[in-house]
Amino acid sequence: MKLFLKEHALLIGVQTVQWVTMLLILWLDGYPNMKITLYTAFLGFFFLSCYLFYHYYRHRKFYQRLSTPLASLDDSFQQTDQAPVSEALDQLLKEQYKFYQNQLKNLEHQQGEHLKFMDQWVHQMKTPLSVIELTAQTLDEPDSSNIREETERMKTGLNTILYMARLRSIEKDFQFKPVLLSNIVHEVNKENKRFYIRNQVYPKLKIEREDITVETDEKWLFFMLSQLIHNAVKYSAGKSSQIYIAIYEKSGEAILEVKDFGVGIPLSDQRRIFDAFFTGENGRAFRESTGMGLYLTKEVGDRLGHRIELESQVGKGSVFRIIFSEAQNLTTV
């Protein structure tokens, strides 16, 4: 109705000015029979109201459609009425829908090709890195350790790129199943053994129960925990020789916690720590930071339905928690 009144506001205004002007001219001229004149003006407004009512009633679906947002693209094919303007709008929306679908298919195809290329490229790069790593084992120290350290960094970067490429289609990659948290922790620690030794920061486990099991995707949870541990070790090196990895239950929820005693995160950075490419003060101090690790961890956690909590104090360290809801905590079932 508002749209209809806006469209006909000029017509209503012109008619009103026209009849008021005529009445003023007759009144100023001294026309004696003003009742007839007022009656004539009333009839004019009556016929105008009838026309507006008829026009609105006939085209009400058209105006309602223009005033209501589309719930989906398929709503573009809705028919309104047979008026020329309505038919022209229907045709325009159909053409725009087809154009949009073509553009969308092209973009999806390009994205698919890009992801396929990234996937292949990452795997191709891992092969020469493995060869370099094997070759480094035949060298004397410290050259051997230095080369393997750099190859590990490159592998970590390649894996980050791979996970970023898969993030858009992450739901298709999920495989939910019961996962024993203690097993995940041991696997991640085994994978990062040399990383711990190189940075002289070692994990200490605090497992409340060995049988705490949650429903999640094992591969993606491995990635999330690895990211949190890498950050904890990186920002603890030179300040503390230990990090704590804890598994426990609280209020029916299962919690996987990584605690470090490193530099901590400034309060001003904590609100943006999960933003893509945000490095903050610590990221600028530690040049290796890309600002993508915690972003990917949070994104994956949200898609899996796991909460991520952060507590941190500058100079005293940080605590990150992956929280599995009561429904995901299979230990209490």
C-alpha positions, 0 to 999 in steps of 0.5 A: 500500500505504501508503494502504491501511495508513493507512486500516485502521490503526484496525481493526488497532489495535482488533483488537490491543487487543481480543485482548491485553485478552482474553488478559490477562483470562484470564491474570489470572483464572488460566485454566489452558489458555492454549495454546487461548487463544493458538491462538484469538487466532492464528486471529483475527489470521489471519482479519483478515489474510486479510480485509485481503489480500482487500480490498487485492487487490480494490481495489489499482487504486483505492489505486494511483490515489489514490497516483499523481499524474495525468499529465494531466487526461484521466487523470480518466476512468480506471476503477478498479473497481466498488466504490461508493466507486470509482464515486463517485470516478470520477463526482466526477472527471468532474464536476470535469473538466467544471467545470474545462474550462468554467472554462478555456474562459471564462478563455481567452475572457476573455484572448483578448478582453483581448488583442484589446482591448489590441492594438486600443487600442495601435494606436488610440493610435499614430494620434493620436501620429503626428498630434501628431508631425507637428503638432510638426514645424511648431512652433519649437524647442525646443517641437517637440523636446520634444513629439516626445520625449514622443511617442516615450516614449509610443510606447515604452510602448505597444509595451511593453504590446503585447509584454506582451499578446502574451507569453502566446501568443508561440509562435504569433507566432514565425517562425524564419528566417535573420537577418543580425545586422548588418542587425538592428543597423543597423535598430535604430540607424536606428529610435533615431537621435533617441533617441541624439541626444536623450540625446547617447549614440551607438553604436559598432559592433564587427562581427567578421564582416558575414555572421554569420547566426543562426536566430531570429525577426527581429521579436522579436530587434529588440525584444530588442536595442532594449530592451538599447540603450534601457537602455544609453543611459538609464543612460549619459546624462550619464556617457558619450557612447558605447555599444558594439554588438558581433557576434562568434563564440566557441566556435561560438556567435554573440554579440550584445553591448551594452556601456555605460559608465554607472552599472552595476548593484549586485551585490545587484540583479543576481540579480533584474534579470530579474524582472517589475516589479523596478526596483532602485536604478537604477530608483528613481533613474531614474523612467522605469523600469518594470521590464518591459524586461529581464523581457520580454527574458529571457522572449523569449530563453528562448522563442527558445532564446537565452541572456542573459548579464550582467556589470556593475560599479557606476560602470563600466557593464554588458554584456548578451549575447544568445548564439545556440547552435551550432545557431542559428549558421548562419554555421558551417554 
